[in-house]
Structure formats: C-alpha cells, structure tokens
Amino acid sequence: MKRSLNSIFLFLSLLTCSVHAQVTIAPTNLFLDNQTRFGTYMVINGSNTPQEISIEFFFGYSETDINGERINITDNQEIEASHSVAESIRAFPQNFILQPGQRQIVRLRINAPNNSQDGTFWSRIKTTSTPESPPVEIGSDDNVTARVGINIEQITGLFYKSGEVTTGIEVEGIKTSFPDGNEDQLVVLTDYQRTGNSPFLGSITTTLQNQNGEILAQGFRSTTLFFDGTQKEELDISGLSPGKYTVQVHFETRRSDISSTDLVQMEPVTATTTVTIP
C-alpha cells in the first residue's frame, strides 16, 4: 500500500504541474481608472482537455516583516474597507468552458462610486481552471483507489486609479549583515516608507560597489510595495577582498511587464551606506 500511495502522490504532483502550465492568463496586471471603467484579459487553454473556467474577486495585498520576509494578507478588514474594489467588479463571462486550443477574452466592468477619494484601489482576480473530463481514477493491487479532480487557481492583480494619484518612497535606513557568520553572503535590509495615495509598482536594484564605483555584486527585483516595510536583498560576495564597500539601493517606477503609462510615476530614489567585509 505504501508503494501505491507514493505513486499516487507522484502522479498528482506531475498532473498539477502539467495543468498549471497549460492554462495561461495575460496580462497578469490590469489597470482601470474612473474615466475608463472597463478592462479585458485573456484566458488561453493550451491543454488537450476542455477546461471549466470560473472567475472571482477578492481583496488582498502583501507586506514585509522586520526581516524583509513577504507575507500575503487577506483578512485585514480595516485596510480592505479603505482600499478594496473587489465588491465593485463584474466579469463577462464569469463562468465558461474553453475547448483545447481555445482562448476567451474576459471583459471587466467596475462600478466604483463617482465620489470615491483620490488614490489607487485594488482587487485580486482569481481564475480557476478545472478539467471538464471525469476525474482520473487510480487503482492498486491493494485496492487503494483515489478519484482525482484538479483545480488550478491563478491569482492576478487589478488596480483602479481614481482622481489624482501619487506614490513615493522614502528610505529610512539600510542595515547589512552576514547571515550565520557566512562571509560569502551579504544581506541588505532597507527600511522604507511608501508615500502618496498609491502602491509603488516598480523595481529595486541593490548593488555593492568598490571605491572606484565599480559594481561587484547586484540584486534586482520587480515588485509591488503597498505600504511601509523592509526590502530584503541577498548579495553573493564570495571572492571579494576584505575592505570597505558602498551599498546602494535604487527604487524606480519601471517594470518590464507593465507599461510605463499604467504605472504611477515618481522620481527615482537612491540611498547608500557603507559596509566592511572582513
């Protein structure tokens, strides 16, 4: 029986990865505003099986703890009351079936009130895909049987801009450390405040430079910063000579996956500190 159960778990893992790769969504972030309250995204079935698709909306966001670890939040009612548009969005169609190779344009309409405050509000879009064919039946010599139905949930973002929107980053400080005494790795923690009335959608570049300004190590990430927090970056510094170096952290509203016209722009922000590598 143990061997049969292990086979089931392996089969489920492979099947889940396969289905996830076969149903795709584009784009992964939508932007609406109070002048154009309509948007679209596309669901594509690249599998050989008809897929049942359903669409829901819910509120959520991410934040970071003091160690820079990212946490997803979906149960803060106070923040939801002031920042959510999940209850105001409708999808057309909301439930449908996609045949193999077929694609469907989903149209979204938002009914946000005309008197909403200035700022950017948001929702998560949950697109669930389920194979229409009957669940797979797995048997074994020990009469262990499992009926498998795979639901794949893909979470994307929707942002609604109302009135005058602004965003900004103020760096409060940069801390560096060598985790567990590992002198080949440098952890950079950047405490920041997010200003304005909109999330920061952009990129953060962290570099380690020598006295001549040459970049010896670099970390880059595209991210969304909803509120104040701590940005964490780990730099590989193996092979560097002992001495004093400069750490630079650069925030800018630029992302390769989002048009600059959709991003709430700000002037780039750069902060530095020094670190001594033993």
N, C-alpha and C positions, 0 to 999 in steps of 0.2 A: 504494500500500500504506500509506503514511503516513497518508493520509486515512482509510482503513478502520480502522487501529489506533486513531486518535484517536476514531473513532465508537464503537469497542468500549469504550474506557476511559470515555467519557461515559455509555454505556449501563449499564455496570457500576456507576458511581457513583450514577446515578439509581435503579437497581434495588435497590442496597444500602440507600439511604435509605428507599425505599418499604417494603421488607420489615421493616426495623427499626422503622418506625412502626406496623406492622400487628400485630405480636405484642407484647402488653404483659403485665406482671407486677405483682401487688400482693399484699402490701406489698413495699417494697424492703428492709426490715429485719425480721427475725424475732427474737423473744426467747423463750427457753425457760429453765426452771430445774429444779433437782433435785427439786422437788415435782410439776411437770407437765412430763414429758419428751416431750410431743407438741406439734406446731405444724402450721399449714397456710398455704399461699399459693396464689394463683390465677394460671393462665396463660390468656390470652384471645387467640383468633385472630380478629383483625378484618379479615383479608385475604379474598380471593376464591379462595384456593388452600388445599387441605389442607396442614397443616404436621406434619412429623415432629418431635417434641419429645423431647429427652433431658436428663437431669439428672445432674450430677456435683458432687462436693465437693472443695475444695482449700483449703489454708491460705495466707493472705496478709495483708498489712497495709501501711499507708502510714507513711512517716516524712518528716521535713523535714531539709534540709541547713542549713548555717550561713547561707545566703542566703534561707531560708524557702521554697525550692522543694520541692514534694512529689514523693516517689519511691515507687513501688509495689515491695514486697519479697515475693518468693515462694520464696526459696531459702535462708533462714536456718534451718538445721536445729536450732540450739540454741534459738532462740525458738519454733520450731514444736513441739519436744518438750515445752515447758513451758506452751504456751498454746493448742494446737490441739485441736479435737474433730472435725476433718474425717473421721477414720477411724471415728468412732463414730456417724455419722448414716446413716440409711437413708430413701429416698424411696419412696412408694407412690402412684401408679405411678412408675417411674423412666424408662420409655420408652413413648410413646403417640403417637397421631395425633389431631390436632384438625381437625375439619371447619370450613369457613368459618363464622364467627359463633359457634362453639362455645367453651365455657370448661371448664377442668378444675381441680378442687381437688386439689392435691398435699399429701399428708399426710407429715409428717416425724416420725421417732422417733429419739431419741438414747439410746445405750446407755452413757453415761458411767459410770464406776465409782462406787459409793457412797462410797468413801473418798477422792474427789478433794479437793484442797485448796480452801479458800475463795477465791473470786475469779470473774472473768468470763473465759470462754474463748470461742473463736470459730472460724468457718469461713466460707469464701466458697461461695456456691451459683452454679454455672454452668448456666444454662438455655439450651440450644442449640436453635434452630428452623431447619428445612430444608424448603423446599417439596417436597411429595411428587411433584409433576408432574415429567416428564423435564426434564433440563437444557435451557436455551434454546440454540438453535444460531444463530450469527451468521455470515453469509457475506459475500463481497465479490467485485467483479469481478476482483480479483487472486487469487482462490481462497484467500484467508485465512479460515480457519474457526476459531471458538472455541466450545467447549461450556462453558456457564456453570452452575455449581452454587453457590448462595449459602448459606452457613452463618452465622447470626447468633447471637453469644454475648452473653448479658446476665448481668452479674455483680451479685449482691445479697449481703446480709450475714445471718449467723446468729450470735447471741450466746447463750451458755449461762451462766446465773448459778448458782453453787454456794455454799451457805452464806451467810456474812455478806460482803456486797460493799460496797466503798467506792471513791470516787475523789476527786481533788482537783487543784488547780492552784496552784503557787507560781511567781510571776513573779520571775525573776532580774534582769531589766533590760530597758529599752526603748532602742533605738537609732533615730535618724532620719537621713535623708539625702535629697539631691536628685539623682536619677539623671542622670548625664551632664550635670550642671550645669543641668538643667531646673527652673527655679524655679516652674513651674506644677504640679509633681507632688511629693508628699512620700511617701517610702517609710518605713514604720514596721515595724521588726523587733523582735518581743517574744520574748525567750528565756524559756522556762518549763520547769518540772519537773512531770511528772504523778505525783501521789502516789496512795496506795491500791493496791488489787489489781485495778482495773478500768479499762478505757479511759474517757476523757472523751468522752461524746456530748452535744453541746450547741451553743451559739452563741457567737460572739466579735464584739463590737461595738467598733470603733475610731472615736473622734471627735476632732476638732480644735475647741477652744473658745477664745473670747476671754476677756478678763479679767472679763467680766460673766457668764461661764458659758454664753453662747450658743453653740450648735453651728453651726459654719460649714462643716464637711465631715464626712462619715461613711462608714464601710465596715462591712458586715455579712456574716457568712457562717455557715452551719450546717456543722458539721464533726465529725470523729472524730479524737481525739488518742490514739494507742495508747501512745506512750512520750514521753520528753522530746524537746524540739525547739525550733524557732523559727517563730513565726507571722508571716507577711508580709501587710501591707495597704498598698495604694496609694491615696492621697487626692488628689483634684483640688483644688488650692488656687489656681487661676487667679483673678485679680481681687482677691485679698486684699492688704491694705495691709501694708507692712513692719512688723515688730514681734514681740513675744514672745507666744506662744500656749501653751496646755496640750494635750498629747496624753493621752487617756485610753483604756485598753484594758480591756474588761469581759468576763469569762468567766462564763457561767451555763449550767446544765444544763436548757436549754429548746430544743425544736425543733418547728417546725410540722408536720413529717412523722412524728413519733414521739410516742406518748402519754407523759405525764409518769410514769405508773405503770411504764412499761418502762425509763425512764432511771434510772441510778444517780445519786442526787441528791447535791449538795454545796452549801455556802453560796457565793453569788456572790463572785467575786474581781475587784477593780478595782485597777489600777495606773496611775500617771500620771508624766509627765515634761514638761519644757518644751522648746520649740523656738523658735528665732528665724528668722523669714522675712525674708530680705534685701530 
